[in-house]
Amino acid sequence: MSLTVNLYYTGKEGNARKFAEEMESSGTADRIRAEKGNLRYEYFIPLNDPETVLLIDSWADQEALDVHHASPMMGEIAALRNKYDLHMKAERYVSDEGGFSAHDRSFIKE
């Protein structure tokens, strides 16, 4: 069972985007991607809200996420978030190991 956390970072004057760009340019995002159990770590910008950045962060299991949250890197991320004065909203999802139904798959073009 994998876990996905959607984190919405919101700021002013493009600060959410600057935060995501610094996470990438500093190598922090790549360090997270290299952590054991990380399945996905990607930033997106909603077309209808340029002051928000969405992070999709997926982990193999709760243990991998707990190890990540206990790492010193979380302090670095918090400091960077404070630097850009960002606010957050979080959503947590647990994977459905059964996958999509045949009906659902009929709407998906791969």
C-alpha positions in Angstrom: 0.0 0.0 0.0 1.6 3.3 -1.1 0.9 6.7 0.2 0.5 10.0 -1.7 0.5 13.4 -0.1 -0.6 16.4 -2.2 0.9 19.6 -0.7 -0.4 22.9 -1.9 2.2 25.7 -1.2 0.7 29.2 -1.5 2.4 32.5 -1.3 2.5 35.9 -2.9 4.5 37.5 -5.7 5.6 34.2 -7.2 7.1 32.9 -4.0 5.6 29.4 -4.2 7.2 29.0 -7.6 10.5 30.4 -6.4 10.4 27.9 -3.5 9.9 25.0 -5.9 12.6 26.3 -8.2 15.1 26.5 -5.3 14.1 23.0 -4.1 15.1 21.8 -7.6 18.2 23.9 -8.2 19.6 23.2 -4.7 19.4 19.5 -5.3 17.1 19.0 -2.3 14.3 17.6 -4.5 16.7 15.1 -6.0 17.9 14.1 -2.6 14.3 13.3 -1.6 13.8 11.4 -4.8 16.8 9.3 -3.9 15.5 8.4 -0.5 14.5 4.8 0.1 10.8 4.3 -0.5 10.2 7.6 -2.4 8.1 6.8 -5.5 7.4 10.3 -6.8 8.3 13.9 -5.9 7.1 16.4 -8.5 6.0 20.0 -8.5 3.1 21.4 -10.6 1.5 24.9 -11.1 -2.3 25.0 -11.3 -3.4 27.0 -14.4 -6.1 28.8 -12.4 -3.8 29.8 -9.5 -0.3 30.9 -10.3 0.4 31.7 -6.6 0.1 28.0 -5.7 2.4 25.1 -6.4 1.3 21.5 -6.0 3.7 18.9 -4.8 2.8 15.3 -5.4 4.9 13.3 -3.0 4.4 9.5 -3.0 6.0 6.9 -0.7 6.1 3.1 -0.7 4.7 2.9 2.8 4.2 4.8 6.1 7.6 3.7 7.4 9.4 5.3 4.5 7.5 8.5 5.0 8.2 8.5 8.7 12.0 8.1 8.0 11.8 11.1 5.6 9.9 13.2 8.1 12.5 12.4 10.8 15.4 13.4 8.6 17.4 16.6 9.0 16.3 17.5 5.5 12.9 18.4 6.9 14.5 21.3 8.8 16.0 22.6 5.6 12.6 22.4 3.8 10.9 24.2 6.7 13.5 27.0 6.6 13.1 27.4 2.9 9.3 27.4 3.3 9.7 30.2 5.9 12.1 32.1 3.6 9.3 32.4 1.0 6.5 32.9 3.6 4.4 30.0 2.3 1.2 28.5 3.7 0.3 24.9 3.1 -2.7 22.7 2.6 -2.2 18.9 2.6 -4.3 16.0 1.3 -3.3 12.4 2.0 -4.3 9.4 -0.2 -3.7 5.7 0.2 -3.4 3.6 -3.0 -6.1 1.2 -4.1 -4.2 -2.0 -4.7 -7.1 -3.3 -6.7 -6.4 -0.7 -9.4 -9.0 0.7 -11.8 -12.2 -1.2 -12.6 -12.9 -2.2 -16.2 -15.4 0.6 -16.4 -12.9 3.2 -15.1 -10.2 1.9 -17.5 -12.6 2.5 -20.4 -12.1 6.2 -19.9 -8.3 6.1 -19.8 -6.3 6.3 -23.0 -2.7 5.2 -22.5 
